[in-house]
């Protein structure tokens, strides 16, 4: 009978220790520093000449004069590419 109580006490202690270990892993965590991404450089022209917005990967060019016959539109120009021809104007009836 004494031997059974000792066995039960050991089983209870091991069960408690295992439970504390499993639950303790859920509570504690290790904080690690995550390096921040390097900022992207953007070069913007002054507002008076803001028809081109330049990025390291390319640039946006504002085309057209804002009239009904030639509305404004932006064209993406990848770095190293040549300018495409403007799209044809829609027919007015």
mmCIF file of the C-alpha atoms, coordinates in Angstrom:
data_MODEL
# 
_entry.id   MODEL 
# 
loop_
_atom_site.group_PDB 
_atom_site.id 
_atom_site.type_symbol 
_atom_site.label_atom_id 
_atom_site.label_alt_id 
_atom_site.label_comp_id 
_atom_site.label_asym_id 
_atom_site.label_entity_id 
_atom_site.label_seq_id 
_atom_site.pdbx_PDB_ins_code 
_atom_site.Cartn_x 
_atom_site.Cartn_y 
_atom_site.Cartn_z 
_atom_site.occupancy 
_atom_site.B_iso_or_equiv 
_atom_site.pdbx_formal_charge 
_atom_site.auth_seq_id 
_atom_site.auth_comp_id 
_atom_site.auth_asym_id 
_atom_site.auth_atom_id 
_atom_site.pdbx_PDB_model_num 
ATOM 1  C CA . UNK A 1 1  ? 0.000   0.000  0.000   1.00 0.00 ? 1  UNK A CA 1 
ATOM 2  C CA . UNK A 1 2  ? 2.859   2.379  0.793   1.00 0.00 ? 2  UNK A CA 1 
ATOM 3  C CA . UNK A 1 3  ? 4.440   1.380  -2.506  1.00 0.00 ? 3  UNK A CA 1 
ATOM 4  C CA . UNK A 1 4  ? 1.213   2.300  -4.405  1.00 0.00 ? 4  UNK A CA 1 
ATOM 5  C CA . UNK A 1 5  ? 1.077   5.750  -2.777  1.00 0.00 ? 5  UNK A CA 1 
ATOM 6  C CA . UNK A 1 6  ? 4.697   6.423  -3.724  1.00 0.00 ? 6  UNK A CA 1 
ATOM 7  C CA . UNK A 1 7  ? 3.987   5.318  -7.287  1.00 0.00 ? 7  UNK A CA 1 
ATOM 8  C CA . UNK A 1 8  ? 0.896   7.578  -7.450  1.00 0.00 ? 8  UNK A CA 1 
ATOM 9  C CA . UNK A 1 9  ? 2.854   10.538 -6.039  1.00 0.00 ? 9  UNK A CA 1 
ATOM 10 C CA . UNK A 1 10 ? 5.599   10.066 -8.631  1.00 0.00 ? 10 UNK A CA 1 
ATOM 11 C CA . UNK A 1 11 ? 3.033   9.750  -11.444 1.00 0.00 ? 11 UNK A CA 1 
ATOM 12 C CA . UNK A 1 12 ? 1.262   12.916 -10.233 1.00 0.00 ? 12 UNK A CA 1 
ATOM 13 C CA . UNK A 1 13 ? 4.562   14.820 -10.036 1.00 0.00 ? 13 UNK A CA 1 
ATOM 14 C CA . UNK A 1 14 ? 5.597   13.723 -13.541 1.00 0.00 ? 14 UNK A CA 1 
ATOM 15 C CA . UNK A 1 15 ? 2.168   14.591 -14.949 1.00 0.00 ? 15 UNK A CA 1 
ATOM 16 C CA . UNK A 1 16 ? 2.308   18.026 -13.314 1.00 0.00 ? 16 UNK A CA 1 
ATOM 17 C CA . UNK A 1 17 ? 5.836   18.619 -14.587 1.00 0.00 ? 17 UNK A CA 1 
ATOM 18 C CA . UNK A 1 18 ? 4.902   17.553 -18.139 1.00 0.00 ? 18 UNK A CA 1 
ATOM 19 C CA . UNK A 1 19 ? 1.799   19.773 -18.106 1.00 0.00 ? 19 UNK A CA 1 
ATOM 20 C CA . UNK A 1 20 ? 3.799   22.758 -16.836 1.00 0.00 ? 20 UNK A CA 1 
ATOM 21 C CA . UNK A 1 21 ? 6.427   22.187 -19.521 1.00 0.00 ? 21 UNK A CA 1 
ATOM 22 C CA . UNK A 1 22 ? 3.857   22.044 -22.321 1.00 0.00 ? 22 UNK A CA 1 
ATOM 23 C CA . UNK A 1 23 ? 1.912   25.063 -21.101 1.00 0.00 ? 23 UNK A CA 1 
ATOM 24 C CA . UNK A 1 24 ? 5.090   26.971 -20.293 1.00 0.00 ? 24 UNK A CA 1 
ATOM 25 C CA . UNK A 1 25 ? 6.169   26.663 -23.922 1.00 0.00 ? 25 UNK A CA 1 
ATOM 26 C CA . UNK A 1 26 ? 2.974   28.437 -24.968 1.00 0.00 ? 26 UNK A CA 1 
ATOM 27 C CA . UNK A 1 27 ? 3.509   31.357 -22.617 1.00 0.00 ? 27 UNK A CA 1 
ATOM 28 C CA . UNK A 1 28 ? 7.165   32.181 -23.086 1.00 0.00 ? 28 UNK A CA 1 
ATOM 29 C CA . UNK A 1 29 ? 8.723   33.240 -26.355 1.00 0.00 ? 29 UNK A CA 1 
ATOM 30 C CA . UNK A 1 30 ? 12.050  34.591 -27.416 1.00 0.00 ? 30 UNK A CA 1 
ATOM 31 C CA . UNK A 1 31 ? 12.083  38.124 -28.826 1.00 0.00 ? 31 UNK A CA 1 
ATOM 32 C CA . UNK A 1 32 ? 14.261  38.532 -31.894 1.00 0.00 ? 32 UNK A CA 1 
ATOM 33 C CA . UNK A 1 33 ? 15.206  41.712 -33.685 1.00 0.00 ? 33 UNK A CA 1 
ATOM 34 C CA . UNK A 1 34 ? 13.975  41.912 -37.265 1.00 0.00 ? 34 UNK A CA 1 
ATOM 35 C CA . UNK A 1 35 ? 16.108  44.132 -39.505 1.00 0.00 ? 35 UNK A CA 1 
ATOM 36 C CA . UNK A 1 36 ? 14.154  46.844 -41.241 1.00 0.00 ? 36 UNK A CA 1 
ATOM 37 C CA . UNK A 1 37 ? 14.064  47.045 -45.020 1.00 0.00 ? 37 UNK A CA 1 
ATOM 38 C CA . UNK A 1 38 ? 16.308  49.615 -46.614 1.00 0.00 ? 38 UNK A CA 1 
ATOM 39 C CA . UNK A 1 39 ? 14.350  52.639 -47.840 1.00 0.00 ? 39 UNK A CA 1 
ATOM 40 C CA . UNK A 1 40 ? 13.716  53.050 -51.558 1.00 0.00 ? 40 UNK A CA 1 
ATOM 41 C CA . UNK A 1 41 ? 15.059  56.238 -53.051 1.00 0.00 ? 41 UNK A CA 1 
ATOM 42 C CA . UNK A 1 42 ? 12.493  58.241 -54.995 1.00 0.00 ? 42 UNK A CA 1 
ATOM 43 C CA . UNK A 1 43 ? 13.505  61.290 -57.002 1.00 0.00 ? 43 UNK A CA 1 
ATOM 44 C CA . UNK A 1 44 ? 10.665  63.724 -57.654 1.00 0.00 ? 44 UNK A CA 1 
ATOM 45 C CA . UNK A 1 45 ? 11.002  66.745 -59.896 1.00 0.00 ? 45 UNK A CA 1 
ATOM 46 C CA . UNK A 1 46 ? 9.823   70.182 -58.704 1.00 0.00 ? 46 UNK A CA 1 
ATOM 47 C CA . UNK A 1 47 ? 6.057   70.888 -58.951 1.00 0.00 ? 47 UNK A CA 1 
ATOM 48 C CA . UNK A 1 48 ? 6.453   73.271 -61.903 1.00 0.00 ? 48 UNK A CA 1 
ATOM 49 C CA . UNK A 1 49 ? 7.944   70.458 -64.023 1.00 0.00 ? 49 UNK A CA 1 
ATOM 50 C CA . UNK A 1 50 ? 6.150   67.472 -62.474 1.00 0.00 ? 50 UNK A CA 1 
ATOM 51 C CA . UNK A 1 51 ? 5.602   65.629 -65.757 1.00 0.00 ? 51 UNK A CA 1 
ATOM 52 C CA . UNK A 1 52 ? 8.186   62.942 -64.827 1.00 0.00 ? 52 UNK A CA 1 
ATOM 53 C CA . UNK A 1 53 ? 8.329   60.943 -61.575 1.00 0.00 ? 53 UNK A CA 1 
ATOM 54 C CA . UNK A 1 54 ? 11.496  58.855 -61.313 1.00 0.00 ? 54 UNK A CA 1 
ATOM 55 C CA . UNK A 1 55 ? 12.025  55.606 -59.367 1.00 0.00 ? 55 UNK A CA 1 
ATOM 56 C CA . UNK A 1 56 ? 15.061  53.268 -59.316 1.00 0.00 ? 56 UNK A CA 1 
ATOM 57 C CA . UNK A 1 57 ? 13.132  50.756 -61.481 1.00 0.00 ? 57 UNK A CA 1 
ATOM 58 C CA . UNK A 1 58 ? 11.960  53.322 -64.041 1.00 0.00 ? 58 UNK A CA 1 
ATOM 59 C CA . UNK A 1 59 ? 9.831   56.457 -64.324 1.00 0.00 ? 59 UNK A CA 1 
ATOM 60 C CA . UNK A 1 60 ? 6.298   57.706 -64.982 1.00 0.00 ? 60 UNK A CA 1 
ATOM 61 C CA . UNK A 1 61 ? 5.886   60.325 -67.704 1.00 0.00 ? 61 UNK A CA 1 
ATOM 62 C CA . UNK A 1 62 ? 2.771   62.499 -67.962 1.00 0.00 ? 62 UNK A CA 1 
ATOM 63 C CA . UNK A 1 63 ? 1.712   62.814 -71.582 1.00 0.00 ? 63 UNK A CA 1 
ATOM 64 C CA . UNK A 1 64 ? -0.969  64.931 -73.263 1.00 0.00 ? 64 UNK A CA 1 
ATOM 65 C CA . UNK A 1 65 ? -1.974  68.557 -72.747 1.00 0.00 ? 65 UNK A CA 1 
ATOM 66 C CA . UNK A 1 66 ? -5.216  68.033 -70.811 1.00 0.00 ? 66 UNK A CA 1 
ATOM 67 C CA . UNK A 1 67 ? -7.540  69.051 -73.640 1.00 0.00 ? 67 UNK A CA 1 
ATOM 68 C CA . UNK A 1 68 ? -10.417 66.963 -74.982 1.00 0.00 ? 68 UNK A CA 1 
ATOM 69 C CA . UNK A 1 69 ? -8.393  66.165 -78.091 1.00 0.00 ? 69 UNK A CA 1 
ATOM 70 C CA . UNK A 1 70 ? -5.248  65.190 -76.108 1.00 0.00 ? 70 UNK A CA 1 
ATOM 71 C CA . UNK A 1 71 ? -6.144  64.208 -72.511 1.00 0.00 ? 71 UNK A CA 1 
ATOM 72 C CA . UNK A 1 72 ? -3.529  63.600 -69.822 1.00 0.00 ? 72 UNK A CA 1 
ATOM 73 C CA . UNK A 1 73 ? -2.259  60.026 -69.362 1.00 0.00 ? 73 UNK A CA 1 
ATOM 74 C CA . UNK A 1 74 ? 0.668   58.463 -67.482 1.00 0.00 ? 74 UNK A CA 1 
ATOM 75 C CA . UNK A 1 75 ? 3.170   56.148 -69.184 1.00 0.00 ? 75 UNK A CA 1 
ATOM 76 C CA . UNK A 1 76 ? 5.424   53.761 -67.206 1.00 0.00 ? 76 UNK A CA 1 
ATOM 77 C CA . UNK A 1 77 ? 8.952   53.661 -68.628 1.00 0.00 ? 77 UNK A CA 1 
ATOM 78 C CA . UNK A 1 78 ? 11.163  50.882 -67.199 1.00 0.00 ? 78 UNK A CA 1 
ATOM 79 C CA . UNK A 1 79 ? 14.814  51.800 -66.718 1.00 0.00 ? 79 UNK A CA 1 
ATOM 80 C CA . UNK A 1 80 ? 16.688  51.424 -70.016 1.00 0.00 ? 80 UNK A CA 1 
ATOM 81 C CA . UNK A 1 81 ? 13.545  51.439 -72.223 1.00 0.00 ? 81 UNK A CA 1 
ATOM 82 C CA . UNK A 1 82 ? 12.823  53.916 -75.012 1.00 0.00 ? 82 UNK A CA 1 
ATOM 83 C CA . UNK A 1 83 ? 9.624   55.961 -75.136 1.00 0.00 ? 83 UNK A CA 1 
ATOM 84 C CA . UNK A 1 84 ? 6.700   54.295 -76.951 1.00 0.00 ? 84 UNK A CA 1 
ATOM 85 C CA . UNK A 1 85 ? 4.540   56.092 -79.471 1.00 0.00 ? 85 UNK A CA 1 
ATOM 86 C CA . UNK A 1 86 ? 1.446   57.694 -77.926 1.00 0.00 ? 86 UNK A CA 1 
ATOM 87 C CA . UNK A 1 87 ? -1.824  55.834 -78.433 1.00 0.00 ? 87 UNK A CA 1 
ATOM 88 C CA . UNK A 1 88 ? -4.076  56.952 -81.292 1.00 0.00 ? 88 UNK A CA 1 
ATOM 89 C CA . UNK A 1 89 ? -6.702  59.507 -80.372 1.00 0.00 ? 89 UNK A CA 1 
ATOM 90 C CA . UNK A 1 90 ? -10.339 58.383 -80.335 1.00 0.00 ? 90 UNK A CA 1 
ATOM 91 C CA . UNK A 1 91 ? -12.487 59.449 -83.268 1.00 0.00 ? 91 UNK A CA 1 
ATOM 92 C CA . UNK A 1 92 ? -14.926 62.257 -82.548 1.00 0.00 ? 92 UNK A CA 1 
ATOM 93 C CA . UNK A 1 93 ? -18.245 62.120 -84.435 1.00 0.00 ? 93 UNK A CA 1 
# 
